[in-house]
Amino acid sequence: MNEFDLKAADWDNNPMHWERSEAIAKEIKKLIPLNKSMTALEYGAGTGITSFLLKDDLKQITLMDNSKEMVKIMNEKIKTGKVHNMNALMFDLEHKSYKELKVDLIYTQMVLHHVIDIDSIINRFSEMLNPGGYLAISDLYSEDGSFHGEGFNGHKGFDVDELALLIRKKRFTSIFHKKCFVMDRKISETETRHYPVFLLIARYKARLK
């Protein structure tokens, strides 16, 4: 059982998770011309909050996560809500490619800093996008490591310009990024810090055959 299996049951009870997803979904709607013919993938979907906010603007959404408990909760929410254009999938895209799906949009929220090999995951995103498809990444700006604290082996946020350069090398164009949310996180009994979150949008230009 991983850390997100343990967090799954209480995830939706945190108001900040909803506020963050609402801010990100609002910006995605503003910056990407969503329509009911588009298919999408949310990578590291958690309990699917962002996707539930976008479901009425898209044809079909696949919610991918490698946490069994998160996927279980997503399936329960889809069933309870009688949602017909969303499906949850347990899959570890960080360590292997998924060849069975092509989509017009991939979005991810606060997930990339947990992925060790960023180059590899961007490659996998590009493999799953249709030509002209969109990638939307929301994550932390570079921070001092206090967000997760000692023992965390992921990334301490990102220099968004460096991330944009890496994405551009993977045949993405029209790259744009902006601050979209600020998280207040208590890091000790006496200190709360502010951690800004960016949203980066890019469009995939497939290689000519």
C-alpha positions in Angstrom: 0.0 0.0 0.0 1.5 3.3 -1.0 1.1 6.7 0.7 -1.8 7.7 -1.5 -3.7 4.5 -0.7 -3.6 5.7 2.9 -4.7 9.2 2.0 -7.5 8.3 -0.4 -10.4 8.0 2.1 -10.0 11.5 3.4 -8.8 13.2 0.3 -12.1 14.9 -0.7 -12.6 16.1 2.9 -9.8 18.7 2.4 -11.3 22.0 1.2 -7.9 23.0 -0.3 -8.0 20.1 -2.7 -11.3 21.4 -4.1 -10.1 25.0 -4.2 -7.0 24.0 -6.1 -8.8 21.8 -8.5 -11.4 24.5 -9.1 -8.7 27.1 -9.9 -6.9 24.8 -12.3 -10.1 23.6 -14.0 -11.1 27.2 -14.5 -7.8 28.1 -16.1 -7.9 25.0 -18.4 -11.3 26.0 -19.6 -10.0 29.5 -20.3 -6.8 28.5 -22.0 -7.8 25.4 -24.0 -10.7 25.4 -26.5 -12.4 22.4 -25.0 -15.3 20.8 -26.8 -17.6 17.8 -26.6 -15.6 15.9 -29.3 -12.4 15.9 -27.3 -11.1 12.9 -25.3 -8.8 13.4 -22.3 -6.6 11.6 -19.8 -6.0 12.8 -16.3 -2.7 11.4 -15.1 -2.3 10.8 -11.4 -6.0 11.6 -11.1 -6.4 10.9 -7.3 -10.1 11.0 -6.6 -10.8 12.7 -9.9 -11.9 16.1 -8.6 -10.5 18.0 -11.5 -12.0 15.6 -14.0 -15.5 15.9 -12.4 -15.2 19.7 -12.9 -14.3 19.2 -16.6 -16.6 16.3 -17.5 -19.4 18.4 -19.1 -16.9 20.0 -21.5 -15.4 16.8 -22.9 -16.5 13.7 -24.7 -14.7 11.1 -22.6 -12.2 11.2 -19.8 -9.9 8.4 -18.6 -8.7 8.8 -15.0 -5.4 7.1 -14.5 -3.7 6.5 -11.2 -1.4 3.8 -9.7 -3.1 3.9 -6.3 -5.6 1.1 -5.8 -7.6 3.0 -3.2 -7.8 6.2 -5.3 -9.1 4.2 -8.3 -11.7 2.5 -6.0 -13.0 5.9 -4.8 -13.1 7.2 -8.4 -15.2 4.2 -9.5 -17.5 4.8 -6.6 -18.0 8.5 -7.5 -18.5 7.6 -11.1 -21.2 5.0 -10.2 -22.9 7.2 -7.6 -23.0 10.2 -9.9 -24.2 8.1 -12.8 -21.4 9.6 -15.0 -21.2 8.0 -18.4 -18.2 9.7 -19.9 -15.6 8.9 -17.3 -13.7 5.7 -16.5 -11.0 5.0 -13.9 -7.9 3.0 -14.8 -5.2 1.7 -12.4 -1.9 1.9 -14.3 1.7 3.0 -13.5 2.6 5.2 -16.4 5.8 6.3 -14.7 7.4 2.9 -15.3 5.7 1.6 -18.6 4.0 2.9 -21.6 0.2 2.6 -22.2 -0.4 1.9 -25.9 -4.2 1.4 -25.8 -5.2 5.0 -25.6 -4.9 8.2 -27.8 -6.4 11.4 -26.5 -6.7 15.1 -27.4 -5.8 16.4 -23.9 -3.6 15.2 -21.0 -3.7 17.1 -17.7 -2.0 16.5 -14.4 -2.1 18.2 -11.1 0.6 18.1 -8.4 1.8 14.8 -9.7 4.9 15.6 -11.7 7.1 16.4 -8.7 6.6 12.8 -7.5 7.9 11.4 -10.9 11.6 10.8 -10.9 12.2 10.6 -14.7 10.5 13.7 -16.1 12.0 13.2 -19.6 10.5 9.7 -19.8 7.0 10.7 -18.6 6.9 13.6 -21.1 7.8 11.1 -23.8 4.9 8.8 -22.7 2.5 11.8 -22.8 3.5 12.6 -26.3 2.9 8.9 -27.3 -0.6 9.2 -26.1 -1.5 12.5 -27.6 -3.2 13.0 -31.0 -1.5 15.5 -33.3 -2.4 19.0 -32.1 -3.4 17.6 -28.7 -2.9 19.6 -25.5 -0.8 19.0 -22.4 -1.6 20.8 -19.2 0.7 20.4 -16.2 0.0 22.0 -12.9 2.7 21.7 -10.1 4.8 23.5 -7.6 7.3 26.2 -8.5 10.8 25.5 -7.2 10.9 25.4 -3.4 13.4 24.7 -0.7 12.2 21.2 0.1 10.0 22.2 3.0 6.8 21.3 1.2 7.3 17.6 1.7 10.1 17.8 4.3 13.0 15.4 4.9 12.9 11.9 3.2 11.1 13.0 0.1 12.9 11.7 -3.0 11.0 13.6 -5.7 11.5 17.0 -7.1 11.5 20.2 -5.0 9.1 21.8 -7.5 10.2 23.1 -10.9 11.9 25.9 -12.6 9.0 26.4 -15.0 11.2 27.8 -17.8 13.5 24.8 -17.7 10.5 22.5 -17.7 9.1 24.4 -20.7 12.4 24.0 -22.5 12.4 20.2 -21.9 8.8 20.0 -23.2 9.7 22.0 -26.3 12.4 19.5 -27.1 9.7 16.8 -27.2 7.9 18.5 -30.1 5.5 20.6 -28.1 4.8 24.2 -29.2 2.7 27.2 -28.1 4.0 26.8 -24.6 2.4 29.1 -22.0 2.5 29.1 -18.2 1.2 31.2 -15.4 0.6 31.1 -11.6 -2.8 29.6 -11.0 -3.0 29.0 -7.2 -1.2 29.4 -3.9 -1.3 26.7 -1.2 -0.9 27.6 2.4 0.8 24.7 4.2 1.6 24.4 7.9 5.2 23.1 8.1 5.6 23.4 11.9 3.5 24.3 14.9 4.4 27.9 14.5 5.0 28.4 10.7 2.7 28.3 7.7 4.3 28.9 4.2 2.8 29.9 0.9 3.6 27.6 -2.1 2.6 29.0 -5.5 1.4 26.5 -8.2 1.8 27.0 -11.9 -0.2 25.8 -14.9 1.7 25.1 -18.1 -0.1 24.5 -21.3 1.5 23.1 -24.5 0.4 21.7 -27.8 1.8 18.6 -29.4 3.2 18.7 -32.9 3.5 15.1 -34.0 6.6 14.0 -36.0 6.0 13.7 -39.8 6.3 10.2 -41.1 
